[in-house]
C-alpha cells in the first residue's frame, strides 16, 4: 500500500515536473532573449548597440540546423513560438486594439486564410482576457490559449489550419 | 670591400622592398601565376577528366576570369598590389592562391565542380558551396549535364526555399547618435517572398552585414572598428527581429526602398549570399562598413549596376541610398515609424487634458485615470488608450520581460482597450517636423567653403573642408533633429596683413545631441568634441595659439515656437587642452555653455551660443566666448553663412559660401 502510494506520488511528481518544464517560458528557443539583450530604451550613451543581435552563431548563413533555425531561417514548426516570444508586447497591443501588422502576421502564422484574418482579429479582441488572462501570462501560455480558442471556434477552426 | 658593401646594401634594400610584398601577398610570390595544377581527388572517369580540361581550356582562351561577373562574384578589386579579392575568410577560395589570383580561383572552381560527391555532407561539394559561381559558369561555358554531373544540395535548396526572394528592398535605419557605430545610420536588405495570404513584411527575411562582436562599449567598438579590428559577416534573420532592434529598442525610423531587380538577379543574389556566408570581410568603420558591403553584393547579383565606389575614403550610408536612387536602382521609400515617432504622433492628436490622462494611465494613479477614461466618448477613449500604450512601450521597452508595475498597468490598459470597439488610427508619415524626410533628400554630406572675414587690424580668407556631416545651421531635412555630427572638419585661413596661412581648426569629431525636454521622453543632451584649434586670444597672432582640445558636456534643452521654431539649451562642460601656446602646456577646467538654435522660416537659421570656461589646472586664463552664426539656403547644397564671434580680446566677423558635394 505504502509502496504503491510512493510510486504514484513519484510518477505524479515527475509528470508535474515535465508539464512544468514544458510550460516554462522557452522565450522562443532563446531567440527572444538574444534580441532583447540590451533592453534599456531610455538612456544609452556611447553604446555599441548596433547589431545588438550579435548572435552570428545563430544567424550565420552557413550555420547548420540548430534548435529552431537553420542559416537564419526559422524552422516552420517553431515560427509561431519565436514570433510571439520576440513580438509579445506589440502583438498584445494589437490584439487588444483588434488591428495591426503584428496581429495580421500572427494570424498568418496560425494558418489563417487571408479572408479569415478580420474574423480572427475580432475574435481575439473579443476574447482578449481568455487569451491573455493575467499580467504574468507568458508568450508560450498565450500561444497555447490562442490555439485552444481557435480549435474550439467553429468558424476559425476551419479557416485557420493550425 | 667598399664595392661589395655597396652591392650588399643594394641587395638588402631590394629584399627589404620585397618583404612587405611578400608579407602581403602570401608565401608564394615567386610562384608561377599562369597555370594551376588540377585539384587532387580527381573524378574517376577519363571522359569527365577530359571534359574538365576542355572547360579549363575554354576559360583560359577567353580569359574568363577577367569578365565583370566573375570579378564581382569574387569581390575582386584592383589596387597597387594587383587584383585581389576582398574576402578574407579562407573558405571562400578553392585555390590556395585564390585570394590574389582570381584566374587560379576560376580554374580551381571548375576542377571542384568535377569532384566526387562528398561521403557525409552533400552540401560540402563545391557546386553547393558556390552556387552562384556554378550558375554563372554553367551559363557562360554551357555545361553539358551528361559530362558534368549536377550535384544535389539539400541544405542550400532548403535555405533558398525559405528565402525564395521575389523582390528585395534596401532598408535604412535612421541615425542614432547615442551609439558611435550608428551615428550615420545603417542599411541592410530585406528579401520578400511572394506576398500571398497573410504574409506581411514583418515575416520576411533580411540579409545584414555587420561586424561580429559582443562589444557593448561604444568607444572601444568605434576605435577597433576604425582600425579594422573586426570581421564583418553576413547574417539572415526575420525582419521582425530587425524591427524590434531598430524601431522599438533604439527608436530609429526605418525607410524601406524597393530595389529594381529581375528574377534572375534575385536568384543570383540568394546564391551569392550563401557563398558569402562561409567567409568574412575585414570591417572598417570608415570605408568598409555595413553600407559599403551591400553595394558590391548587389553588383555581384546584378552586374549591370554600377554602385560600388572604386576607392572610397569613407562611405556614409545615406550616400549609398542617394546613389541607388539616382541610378534608378531603388524606388521611393516606404516609411516605418519607430516606437518613439509613433508615440509622438499619437500624442499630438490628443487634446491637452487627454494628453495628461494618457500620461496618468502610464505613470499616475491608476484608479482615477481609468475612471476618467470611461467618461470620454469611445473614439477618444481609443485615441487616449492607444497613445498611453505607445508611451508605455517606449518608456519600458519592448521586451516581454518587464517589471511588475509596468506589467500590471499594461495588462489593465490592454484589457480596457479590448473592450473599446473603435479601431486605432493609423500612424502614417508625419509631416511638418524635420528629421522625417527620407535621408537622401537632405543636403549632401561633404562640404567645402570659402569665406572672407575681418578681425581687429586685419582681414582673412578662409577655406574649409568638412568630410561629414551636419551642424545645427545646416538644413535639417533628412537629418536627425537637434543633432550635430562633424568629422574631419578643416578650416584653413590666410591672414592678409601677415600674408600667412594657418590652421584655424582641425576637428577630429564634434558631436552635439540636443534632446528637448519632453515629459514622455526624458533624455539628457550631451556633447563631445576633439581636435586642433587656434585659440585666438587677440593678443598673439592666431598661428601661435594652436592647441589640441577635448571637450565634453551634459545638459538640458527645451523647444519653443516663438518666432519660428527655437531650441534653447544649457550645458555644463568639461574642457581640456594641451599645447605650447598654454602656460604650463595644458589646461583643465570647465564651465557653462548656453545657446539658442532658431529656425526662422524654411531657409534661414540662426545659432547663438555663449560659453565661459575657467581652468583650475594649468593655464588659468579664463575663456569667454560668444558666437552668432546665421545661414541662408540659396539652394539645397549651396548656402550662405555669416558669423560674428567674440573671444577674450578678439572680435571677428565673417561671411562665406558653402557648397555640399
Interface residues (C-beta under 8 A of the other chain):
Chain A: X27 X31 X32 X35 X36 X38 X39 X40 X41 X42 X43 X44 X45 X46 X47 X48 X49 X50 X51 X52 X53 X54 X56 X59 X60 X61 X62 X64 X70 X71 X72 X73 X74 X82 X83 X85 X86 X87 X88 X89 X90 X92 X93 X95 X96 X97 X98 X99 X100 X101 X102 X104 X105 X107 X108 X109 X112 X113 X114 X117 X125 X126 X128 X129 X132 X134 X135 X136 X138 X139
Chain B: X155 X158 X159 X162 X163 X176 X178 X179 X180 X181 X182 X186 X196 X197 X198 X199 X200 X201 X202 X203 X205 X208 X210 X211 X212 X213 X214 X215 X216 X217 X218 X219 X220 X221 X222 X233 X234 X235 X236 X237 X238 X240 X241 X242 X244 X245 X248 X249 X250 X251 X273 X274 X276 X277 X278 X339 X382 X386 X389 X393 X394 X395 X396 X397 X398 X399 X400 X401 X402 X404 X407 X408 X410 X411 X412 X414 X415 X417 X418 X423 X424 X522 X523 X524 X526
